[in-house]
């Protein structure tokens, strides 16, 4: 009787340790989930840095539009294909 009781307790604890190990490694808050979250955190940090750089470039462009007359003229000539007063326009093609 005592031997059976000990055997059942050992079996129960072995199963309990196995379940604990599985949950520790593969559970919703286990090591695998933690590793996935860390990778996601690194990816999002890189994305945030890229977006901050893009915001800075956009702010610099806005400042250039507001304060720099040369910038306005350059954009008008290059992107909008506008000519200044007294310029000669040549068409090719």
C-alpha positions in Angstrom: 0.0 0.0 0.0 2.8 2.4 1.0 4.7 1.5 -2.2 1.7 2.2 -4.4 1.1 5.6 -2.7 4.8 6.6 -3.2 4.6 5.5 -6.8 1.4 7.5 -7.4 3.0 10.6 -5.8 6.1 10.3 -7.9 4.0 9.9 -11.1 1.9 12.9 -10.1 5.0 15.1 -9.5 6.7 13.9 -12.7 3.5 14.8 -14.7 3.3 18.1 -12.9 6.9 19.0 -13.7 6.4 18.0 -17.3 3.3 20.3 -17.6 5.2 23.1 -15.9 8.1 22.8 -18.3 5.8 22.8 -21.3 4.0 25.9 -20.1 7.2 27.6 -19.2 8.6 27.1 -22.6 5.6 27.2 -24.9 2.8 28.8 -22.9 1.2 32.2 -23.7 3.6 33.9 -21.3 6.5 31.4 -21.8 10.0 31.8 -23.1 9.0 31.4 -26.7 6.4 34.2 -26.4 9.0 36.4 -24.7 11.5 35.8 -27.5 8.8 36.7 -30.0 7.9 39.9 -28.1 11.6 41.0 -27.9 12.0 40.5 -31.7 8.8 42.6 -32.3 10.2 45.3 -29.9 13.5 45.5 -31.9 11.5 45.7 -35.2 9.3 48.4 -33.8 12.2 50.4 -32.4 13.8 50.4 -35.8 10.6 51.5 -37.4 10.2 54.3 -34.8 13.7 55.6 -35.6 13.0 55.5 -39.3 9.7 57.5 -38.8 11.5 60.0 -36.5 14.1 60.5 -39.3 11.3 61.0 -41.8 9.5 63.5 -39.6 12.7 65.5 -39.2 13.2 65.5 -43.0 9.6 66.7 -43.5 10.0 69.4 -40.9 13.2 70.6 -42.7 11.3 70.7 -46.0 8.5 72.7 -44.4 11.0 75.2 -43.0 12.7 75.4 -46.4 9.3 76.2 -48.0 8.6 78.8 -45.5 11.9 80.6 -45.4 14.0 79.9 -48.5 13.0 81.6 -51.7 15.7 79.7 -53.7 14.1 76.4 -52.6 10.7 77.6 -53.9 12.2 78.7 -57.2 14.2 75.4 -57.6 11.1 73.3 -57.0 9.0 75.4 -59.4 11.6 75.1 -62.1 12.5 71.4 -61.7 9.3 69.8 -60.6 6.6 72.1 -62.0 8.5 73.0 -65.2 7.8 76.7 -64.7 9.9 79.4 -66.2 10.9 82.7 -64.7 10.2 86.1 -66.1 12.6 86.8 -69.1 13.6 83.1 -69.4 13.8 81.5 -72.8 12.0 78.2 -73.0 13.2 75.5 -75.4 11.1 72.5 -76.3 12.8 69.3 -77.4 11.3 66.2 -78.6 
